[in-house]
Amino acid sequence: MTDVNLRQFKPEKLFAPRGFTKPEIKAPQYLEIGAGRGKHALMFAQENPDKNLIAIERTRNKFNDFADKAEQLSLRNLLAVHADAIPWVVHALPPKSLAGVFLLYPNPEPKNPSQRWFNMPFFEFLLSRMQDGAKLTLATNIQTYIEEAEQQSKELWQLSPAVFEVDKGSQRTHFEVKYLARGETCWQMELVKPDGYQTRFDEWGVD
Ligand SMILES: C[S@@+](CC[C@H](N)C(=O)[O-])C[C@H]1O[C@@H](n2cnc3c(N)ncnc32)[C@H](O)[C@@H]1O
């Protein structure tokens, strides 16, 4: 990844979130950003005891709901984090530490295209935290969001995304359940970080 026509992300400018503690990274490590009330995170952790998930949510009331359920289930492979994912990822994760990333029904940011994940300079940093061969999964009910993410993945990030419709019976998240119950189409995009893919942050945060 070399030809990025975008303001460069400046991780050194970001303070650690309040009360930050560095997590233990346990391979294989997965990350979910914007976990909401945690439906997907809890299900993923229960169904994949051999995989470890860090799930981040920044909205307090959603996170509290998620954290309560996580505590009841006491899943040893799930870490629920209340934070803005951007500074948290910068301070918590070493390069090439993630086996997979989930961005499920992110805020569409209709008035702020620069706040959509695939348009953000931070996206290059997130790619640097993924291992070669790691998969990123995006889901949305907004056709223009998936189209833009697909185009940015190809043109800006030089990746090869696959886009398809989410199965009508899928129930991974609260938003997915709501959209599909309304008869809306939901889309999924998957992209795999190719072997040898380089970013400008590959050495950033190496201990
Ligand atoms: C539309 S909701 C979807 C929640 C859940 N994934 C679902 O599908 O039910 C998007 C969530 O992402 C969270 N979010 C957005 N930006 C975030 C960030 N930078 N860090 C952590 N959470 C974020 C919001 O607080 C919100 O709860």
PDBQT file of the ligand as one rigid body, heavy atoms in Angstrom, charges set to zero:
ROOT
HETATM    1  C1  LIG A 301     -25.195   1.634  14.287  1.00  0.00    +0.000 C 
HETATM    2  S1  LIG A 301     -24.476   1.061  15.771  1.00  0.00    +0.000 S 
HETATM    3  C2  LIG A 301     -24.315  -0.699  15.496  1.00  0.00    +0.000 C 
HETATM    4  C3  LIG A 301     -24.061  -1.459  16.752  1.00  0.00    +0.000 C 
HETATM    5  C4  LIG A 301     -23.905  -2.988  16.551  1.00  0.00    +0.000 C 
HETATM    6  N1  LIG A 301     -22.713  -3.298  15.789  1.00  0.00    +0.000 N 
HETATM    7  C5  LIG A 301     -25.125  -3.571  15.879  1.00  0.00    +0.000 C 
HETATM    8  O1  LIG A 301     -25.036  -3.851  14.665  1.00  0.00    +0.000 OA
HETATM    9  O2  LIG A 301     -26.158  -3.736  16.541  1.00  0.00    +0.000 OA
HETATM   10  C6  LIG A 301     -22.785   1.608  15.599  1.00  0.00    +0.000 C 
HETATM   11  C7  LIG A 301     -22.054   1.601  16.945  1.00  0.00    +0.000 C 
HETATM   12  O3  LIG A 301     -20.695   1.918  16.739  1.00  0.00    +0.000 OA
HETATM   13  C8  LIG A 301     -20.250   2.671  17.858  1.00  0.00    +0.000 C 
HETATM   14  N2  LIG A 301     -19.053   3.410  17.439  1.00  0.00    +0.000 N 
HETATM   15  C9  LIG A 301     -18.958   4.308  16.428  1.00  0.00    +0.000 A 
HETATM   16  N3  LIG A 301     -17.707   4.788  16.343  1.00  0.00    +0.000 NA
HETATM   17  C10 LIG A 301     -16.999   4.182  17.337  1.00  0.00    +0.000 A 
HETATM   18  C11 LIG A 301     -15.659   4.298  17.781  1.00  0.00    +0.000 A 
HETATM   19  N4  LIG A 301     -14.788   5.140  17.189  1.00  0.00    +0.000 N 
HETATM   20  N5  LIG A 301     -15.266   3.526  18.806  1.00  0.00    +0.000 NA
HETATM   21  C12 LIG A 301     -16.124   2.675  19.411  1.00  0.00    +0.000 A 
HETATM   22  N6  LIG A 301     -17.422   2.552  19.060  1.00  0.00    +0.000 NA
HETATM   23  C13 LIG A 301     -17.849   3.293  18.027  1.00  0.00    +0.000 A 
HETATM   24  C14 LIG A 301     -21.431   3.558  18.187  1.00  0.00    +0.000 C 
HETATM   25  O4  LIG A 301     -21.386   4.010  19.533  1.00  0.00    +0.000 OA
HETATM   26  C15 LIG A 301     -22.606   2.622  17.923  1.00  0.00    +0.000 C 
HETATM   27  O5  LIG A 301     -23.006   1.946  19.098  1.00  0.00    +0.000 OA
ENDROOT
TORSDOF 0
